[in-house]
Amino acid sequence: MKAVFISYNQALTERIDMILSYLHIRGFTKWETLHGRGSVNGEPHFGSHTWPSLNSAILTIIEDEKVPSLLEALKKLNEKTEEQGTRAFVWSIEGGM
């Protein structure tokens, strides 16, 4: 199993949800309001007057074989909406109830 953490601009929520649905990724936890700034050249997303946009994030635990398809779909989305700053991070996970 793998944990995938996806951080994205709130403006992309519908597209992210569509990707998860298309790939039959049903279970996830979502944080709808996050502040952040890209580590390379991303604009701040602080929900302030100066930087009004905000981020959201999803954590999903999925089977190893679903990870490449998810990452590829997110990469394609980011290429089309690079200014929004979608990022995904993957790590191995054990256990579960």
N, C-alpha and C positions, 0 to 999 in steps of 0.2 A: 504494500500500500504506500501511497505517496500523499503528502500534504502539499497543496498548492495554494499559495497566498497570492491573490490578485489585487493590485492597487490601481485605481483608475479614476478619471475625472467623472463626477456625477452625471455629466452630460452624456456619458456613454452607457449608462445603466441599462437601457433597453437593449442595446447591442450585446452587452455582456450577458444579460439574461437569455437572449436568443441563442448565443453560443452554447451556454450550458444546456439549454433545452435540446438543441440540435444534437449535441453529443451525449444526450441521455445522462447528464450529470445532475442528479436530483437533490442530493444532500449537500447543504452548505450552511455556513454562518456568514451573515452580512453585517458589516458596520456601515451605516449609511452616511455618517458625517465625520470625516477625518480632515485634519489639516496636514499639509505636507509641501515639500518642494523637491524636485528632481535633483539627483546628485551630480548630474553633468550640466545640463542647460535648461532644465525644466523651470517654468514659471511657478512662483508660489501659489498655493491654493489654500488661502487662509480664511476665507469667508469674511474678509474685511472690506472696508470702503475701497481701499487701494487694490487689493487682490481678492475680488469677490467670489471666485470659483472655489469649490470644495471637492474633496476626493471622497470616494467610497472604497470599501475593500470587501473581499470575499475570501473565506478559507473553506476549502473543500478537501475531503479525504477521498481519494479515488484509486482504482486499480492501476497498477503500473502501466498497463497497455493503453490506457486512456490519456496518459500524460502527453505523448507526442502530438496527438490530434488537437488537444486543448492548447498547447503551446503554439502550434502552427496557426490555429485560428486567431489566437490573441496577437501573434506577430503580424498577421495580415491586417487585423484591425488597427494595430499601432502604426503600421506603414501608411494607412489611409488617414489616420488622425494623430499624427506624430506630435502635434502641438499639445495634445491632451495628456500625453504621458502615461500610457498603460504599461504596467510592469507585472511580471509574474515570477515567483520564487518557489522552488520545489525542494522538498527534503523528504527523506525516508521516515516512515512512522511505523511503530509497532503497537500491537495490542488492540484493544477495543473491547467493548462489552456487548 
